[in-house]
Amino acid sequence: MIPAIRVICFTILLSAFSFRATAEDFTNAKPQAQYVYKTVGERKLTLDLDYPPDWKPCDKRPAVVFFFGGGWTYGTLSQFKPQAEYFAKRGLVCARADYRLRVKDSVQPDKCVEDAISAMRWVRSHAAQLGIDPNRIVASGGSAGGHLAACTFFAEGINAPDDNKSVSPKPNAMVLYNPGLNLIALRGGRSDDILAGMDDAVLKRISPSFHVCKETPPTLIIDGTEDWLNPQIREFVQKSKSLGAPVEACFAEGQPHGFINQPPWLGITTEEVDEFLCRIGYLGKEPKVPLPTKASIPDSAPSKPHVAIKLDTKLLDAIAGHYEFAPDAVFPTGVKVLIWREGDQLVSQAWGENVLQGAFHIYPESETNFFLKVNGAQLTFIKNDKGQVTSVIHHYPGVPDCKGKKLKN
């Protein structure tokens, strides 16, 4: 070990909160914020819900189910929290669905699709309990999550053994952010590793591009012109329109994959979706709600209380800045990470494929060991003998470590 190098470790911690409804008077019951929609072995898959302020169990409101992205490998329910909170205030019941992942559960995309279909069936079968209209359910998601949302309509013959197959999983509308739509086209590319061993027939079954039809429900697709998936998305849109399917597309000039939660695009894309939902009659012009401007920072705490210490602001400022990971097996499109200081706290946010979307607090435990966990990932920041942070190492159990560099501010 080189004495001049100081290593500062961070582990990311994200905890979920759930609140149970009181049921003495069901009419006045507080809505339950989390439900388990499916159990696979010991894994409980949940739906986190956001409700309109004036929600009542007897309502029949439109609903939207969000599926997070992350290349079917990583992901967090917080990715679509800003959108869910916004549209709940606008009058929708919003659900954010967990599903099995490669890193946690050693699954491939077909099992992720199975879970998404189960989630949609659960929401529709519990419409009365959730105060929603079973005939106005939107499926939405980004990247791999957009693929899952699309598959809830297009994929046939993929059912969990315990699913109630009499309940349709098909959405009545879709909002897809930079979705993967042709998995066959991903063979031999940046997603080839997770598709290894999957039969082409299975990949076609879960590739919406092979099942384009006139019966597609009203659909909005949002993508960046520099997204590596843009060619297959444009092909899907063109095929759909040629059949007379009600598919719309909005392309952000010069934007890459996974741009939707970056400022100012979070607000811009949310407004685009709002206008789409108004056009199809799922929303009205009122109530007016401020658009989200940045990814929300969870008000979460570590699983064990973190040591409340005051850190030297110079140390915090040395860590704050922009970091960049080059494309590799873990991050196929590369990753950019921004860390900034808010008082005596650090906050981080990352953009790219296979990253955990959203902003997260860093909880310091000591001057040389800060622990900040997001699904078990650990970032190790390396300083030189001048106290300058020069690079960062990303570690996640079961996948290769990768190194990023700090960019000049």
N, C-alpha and C positions, 0 to 999 in steps of 0.2 A: 504494500500500500504506500502511495506517495504521500509523505507528511504534509506537503503543501496543499493537498486537496482536502477540502472539508465536504462531507456528504450530509445533506439534510434530507430526511425522508418524510414523505407525506403519504398518508393513507386516507382514502376518501370514504366518508361515512354518510349514507343516506338512509334515513329511517322513515317508514310509512306510518301514518296515523289512521286509525279507523274509529268510528263512533257508532254506537248501537242506538237504534231508535227506541224511545219509550213507547210502550204499546197500550197504556191504560185507556187512552182515547184515540183510536186509530185515525179518526177524522183530523185530530190536531197533532198527530204524531210528527216528530222530527224525522226527516228522511235519513235513511241509513247511508253512510258515506262509503262503505265498502262491502262487497259481497264476494263470496267464493262461488264462481260459476262452474268450476270443474276441479276434480282431484285426480291426479295421475300418480299412482304410488303414494309417496309422501309429499309430493309437490302440490300445493294448493294454488290454483290460478285465480286471480282476483280481478274484479272490476272496481275501479275507483270512480265515484260519481260526484258530479257537481249539478246542483239544482237551481232553478230560478228562485229569486228571493221570495216570490209569492206562490211557490209551489204548493199544491195540495194533492193528496193521494187520488182524489177523484178526477184529476186533470187528464186530458188526452193530448199531451204536447208532442210535437216532433222531437226526435232524439238523434244524437250522433254518437257513434262508437269509434273511438280513435285507437289506432294501432301504431306504436312507436317503431322507429327504424333502428338499424344497426346491423344490417347484413345477415339477419337471422342468427346472429352470433352474440351480440351485446344488446343492451337497451334498457331504458328506464321509463316508468310511467310518467315521469315529470316532463318528458319531451313536449307533450301537447297540453300541459297544464295551463299555459297562458291562453291558448285558444279555447280550452274547455271553460275556463273561468269567464272569458269574454262572452261566449255564446250562451252560457247559463244565464248571465245577466240579461242577455237579449231574449231569453224565453225558452231555450232548448234545455232538455235534460241531456247532460253530457257524460258519457262513460269512457274511461280509459282502460283498455284491456291488457292484462299481462298475458304472456304466452311462453311456451317452452323455448329455450335458446340453446344454441350449440355449446357454449361454454358451460352453462349451468347443467344442462340436461342431456348433452351428447346426442342431439337430434339434428335432422336435416329439414329443409324447407317444407316438405310435405306434412310433417308433424306440426309445424307452425301454422300451416293452412288449416289443418284439422282443428287446432285450438281456436283459430279465428272463427271458423264455422260454428263451433260449439258456443262461443261467446255470443254470436249473433242470434243463435237459437235461444239461448238463455234470456237475452234481453227481450226478444219478442214474446216468449212464453210467460215472462213476468211483467208484461206491459201494464196490466191493471195495478200491480203492486208499485210500479215505478211512476205511475201517472203519465204514461206516454201512449201515443197512438201507434198501434202495431203496424199500421199501413204508412207510416211516415218515419222510417228509420234510415239514417244516413250512415254508410260505412266510409271511414276516412283513415288516412295514414300516410306516413312519409317513407320513401325509399322501400326497404323490405316491408315496412308497415303498409305502404301504399299497395304493394304487391298483395299482401294478405287481404286488405280491404277489397281489392278488385276480385280476388279469388272467391270471396264469399258470395259473389254473384256468378262468376264464370266457371268455377271448378265443380265438376260433378263426380259423384261416386267416392268422395272423401268424407267419411263419417266416423266419429268416435263410437266405440261399442255401446256406450251408455246414452248416446244422444237420442232425443225424441225426434225421430225422423219425420214425424207428421208435422213438425214445425219447420217452416221454411227459414233458411238462413239468409235468403237473398235480400239485399237492401233495396229500398225504394228510391234511393239516390246515392251518388258517390262523390266524394271530394278526395282526389288523389294527388299527393305532393311527390314529385319526381319518383314515380313508381317503377319498379321492375316489372315488365310485362311479358318478356320473352326470355325464359330461363335457358332455352336451347342456345340462344345467341350468347349466353354467358360462358358456355363451354370454352375452355382453353384461355380464359381471360382472368381478370382479377378475382372473380368469385368461383373459380374452378375448384378450389380446395374444398369448399363446403358442399359442392355438387358431386364430388367424387363418389363413384359407386352407384349413383342414382340412374335408374333406367330412363332412356329417352322418352318412353311412353308415359312415365310418371311426370317427367319434366313438362311434357306437352300438356298433360292434364291440368297442371298448375301454372300454365302460361296463358294468361288472358288473350294474348295476341292471336292464339290459335282458335279462339272461340268467339270472335267478334260477331255480333248479331244485331239485328234491328231492334230486338226487345230490350237492349241495354237501357237501364233507367237513366234519368237525367244525371249527367256526369260532368264534373269540372276537373280538369287536370292542370296543375301548376308546375312549371319546370323552368330551369334556366337553360339558355341556349348553349352554354358551355358544359352542361351536364354530360357525362360520358354515356348516360342512358337516353339522351335526347333523340338520337336517330330511331330507336325502337318505339319511343313514345310518339313521335310524329307519325310513324307508320301506323300505329294503332289508331290514332286520331283520324288519319286519312281514310283507313279502311272503314271505321265506324261511320264517318260522315257519308261515305259512298253508299252505305246501306240504309241511310236515313236515320241512324241512331242519334239521339240527342246528346252528343258528346261535344263539350266545349274545351278549349285549351287556352291557357294564358302563359306566354313564354317571356321570362325576364331576360332582357338582352345582357349578355356577357356574364351571367351568373352561373356558378358551378353547381355540382350536386350538393344537396343539403344546405342550401342558402336560406331557407325559409325562416329560421329563428334568429337570423342576424339582423341587427338594425341597419336600415329602416324597413327591411323586407318583412319582418314579423307583422308590423302594422299594415303594410301595403297588401300582403297576401291575405291577411285576415279580412280586410275590407273587400277584397275581390270575392272571397267566399261568402261574406255577408250579402253582397249584391246578388250572387248566384242563388242563395237560399231565399232571398226576397222574390226573385224571378219565378221560382218554382212554387211559391206560396207557402214556404215553411216558416218564414219570418215576415213581420211587418216593418214599417219604418220606425216604429216606437217599440220599446223605449230606446232612446239614443244612449250609447255607452262609449266611453273613451276607448280607442283602440289600444291594444297592448303595444308597448314600445321595446320591451326587452324580456328575455326569458326570466321566469320567476325564480327566486332563490328560496328553496324550501326552508320553512321554519322548523327544521328538524334538529335533533340533538343526537350525539353519539349514543350507542347502546349502553355504554358506561359513561358516567360524567367525565367530561374532559377537565384537565387541570386548568384552573383559571389563573393564567399568568399573563403578565404584561410583557410584551416583546419589544425589543428595541426597534423603533420605526425604521431605522437605517437597514436593519436586517430584512424587514418586510419589504422595503422599497427595493432591496437588492434582488429579491425574488420576483417582484411584480414585473410584468412585461409580456411580450409576445414570444411564443415558442412555436417551432415548426418541426413536424415529423415528415420525412420523405415517404413516398409510397412504398409499402412492403406487404408482406403476407397478412399482417394484422390490420393495417390501415391502407386498403387498396388505392385510395385516392389521396393519401396523405392527410395530415391533420394539422390544424392551427389551433393553438391554445392561448387564451388571454387570461392573465392573472392580474388582478388589481387589488388595491388596498382600500378598505372602508374602515376608517378609524384604526383600531388595533386588530382588525380581522382581515383575512385575505379571502377573496372570492375568485373562483375559476369558472371558465366556460370554454367549451371546445366545439369545433365545427369540422365536419367531415364524415365519411362513411365509417360505420362500425364504432362510433363514439357515443358516449352517453350525453344526450342533449340536455341542455338546461344549465343554470348557474348554481354553484354549490359553495357553501362556506368551507373554509379550511379551519379546522379546530386544532390549535397548537397545544401540545402536551409538554414540551420543553423547548429550550432554545435550539437543541440540535435534533429533536425528533418531533415532528408535527404529524398528527394522524388525521387523515382525511380520506374516508372510504366512500367509493361509489361502486357498489357491486364487487368489492374486493380488490379493485385496482390500486396500485401503489405507484406514486411518482417519486423518484429520487433526484433531487436537484444537486448538481455538483458545482462547487465554487473553487476558484483558483486562489493563489496565495495573496491576491489583492482583495479578496472578499467579493469578487464579482462572480455572479452565477453565469456559467457559460453553456451548460447543457442540462438535459433532463433525461432520465431513463424511465420508461414505462414498463411496469411489471404486472402481469396478470397470470395467476396459476394456470398451467396447461397450455399457454401460448408463448412463443418466443419473446424475449425482452426486445424492446426497440428503443433507440436513442433519438432524441430530438435536440435541436440547437436553439439557443436563445437568440432572437433577432435584435438588432440594434434598434433602440427606440427612436 
